[in-house]
């Protein structure tokens, strides 16, 4: 396991417990109650991280009978990557994208959007799948998934505090509102920024080595970028992802015009394409 990812994961858990403890003081709630809740969250987010993310994205696990060609393709690529074959899930979403999740290579899942399968040829699809397999191989998925659940938890706390502030106006703590209305959303963004952009470059490079075809992934990224630019304004709300999960995807699913999009965890796709093209020479 990558020690850097292990350190980041431990740091995220520690910060979360600290936030719960501070909030218990602000809201005059017994600290042990918040510590118990944070402990349960830590255990749950580690052991059930893949299931939680799949539920949040409405992804459905695909059996070999349902998608034999896709299973065969991932089996071949996983063997080349030297890792166990991950489970495969499908998300009924017209936006072409994909992500991987899971606490370890043995518990990993690759989820693909229906829109991705519709626009990619075989070489491009292999590149995308190999990119996600690289994240699994290097344990990036553990840190990424914990960060996603961490950001979601912070946003949930923020909303709950907002709700209680209006149900009990006589006992509102201004500091609590400041923390939950302003600091919490910012903290969620910072969690996403904790995911190093360099991991995307590394995953692209590893994917090219797995497939032996850097141009396949480069073309896939170009298609994703083209689709994102031309179709973002026309997508329905049901196609928009949870901002807390945006860093999981191979291509940033959020518009750069949004606040969350401005704090993108993804490096520029054109730079990623340029690096892959240089690998082909």
FENLINTA-V559359 format. One record per backbone hydrogen bond with DSSP energy under -0.5 kcal/mol. NH is the residue of the N-H (numbers start at 0). CO is the residue of the C=O. If there is no record, write none. Layout:
# FENLINTA-V559359
NH,CO / NH,CO
This chain:
# FENLINTA-V559359
5,1 / 6,2 / 7,3 / 8,4 / 9,5 / 10,6 / 11,7 / 12,8 / 13,9 / 14,10 / 15,11 / 16,12 / 17,13 / 18,14 / 19,15 / 20,16 / 21,17 / 22,18 / 23,19 / 24,20 / 25,21 / 26,22 / 27,24 / 28,23 / 32,29 / 33,29 / 34,30 / 35,31 / 36,32 / 37,33 / 38,34 / 39,35 / 40,36 / 41,37 / 42,38 / 43,39 / 44,40 / 45,41 / 46,42 / 47,43 / 48,45 / 51,47 / 52,48 / 53,49 / 54,50 / 55,51 / 56,52 / 57,53 / 57,54 / 58,53 / 59,89 / 61,87 / 66,62 / 70,66 / 71,67 / 72,68 / 73,69 / 74,70 / 75,71 / 76,72 / 77,73 / 78,74 / 79,75 / 80,76 / 81,77 / 82,77 / 86,107 / 88,109 / 89,59 / 90,111 / 91,89 / 92,90 / 95,93 / 98,110 / 99,247 / 100,108 / 106,103 / 107,104 / 108,100 / 109,86 / 110,98 / 110,108 / 111,88 / 112,96 / 113,90 / 114,92 / 115,112 / 116,112 / 117,113 / 118,114 / 118,115 / 119,115 / 124,120 / 125,121 / 126,122 / 127,123 / 128,124 / 129,125 / 130,126 / 131,127 / 132,128 / 133,129 / 134,130 / 135,131 / 136,132 / 137,133 / 138,135 / 139,134 / 140,134 / 141,138 / 142,138 / 143,139 / 144,140 / 145,141 / 146,142 / 147,143 / 148,144 / 149,145 / 150,146 / 151,147 / 152,148 / 153,149 / 154,150 / 155,151 / 156,152 / 157,153 / 158,154 / 159,155 / 160,156 / 161,157 / 162,158 / 163,159 / 164,160 / 165,161 / 165,162 / 166,162 / 167,163 / 170,167 / 171,168 / 173,171 / 176,172 / 177,173 / 178,174 / 179,175 / 180,176 / 181,177 / 182,177 / 183,178 / 185,181 / 186,182 / 187,183 / 188,184 / 189,185 / 190,186 / 191,187 / 192,188 / 193,189 / 193,190 / 194,191 / 195,193 / 198,195 / 199,196 / 200,196 / 201,197 / 202,198 / 203,199 / 204,200 / 205,201 / 206,202 / 207,203 / 208,204 / 209,205 / 210,206 / 211,207 / 212,207 / 215,212 / 216,212 / 217,213 / 218,214 / 219,215 / 220,216 / 221,217 / 222,218 / 223,219 / 224,220 / 225,221 / 226,222 / 227,223 / 228,224 / 229,225 / 230,226 / 231,227 / 233,230 / 234,230 / 234,231 / 238,235 / 239,235 / 239,236 / 244,241 / 245,242 / 247,244 / 248,245 / 249,97 / 257,254 / 261,257 / 262,258 / 262,259 / 263,260 / 263,261 / 271,267 / 272,268 / 273,269 / 274,270 / 275,271 / 276,272 / 277,273 / 278,274 / 279,275 / 279,276 / 280,277
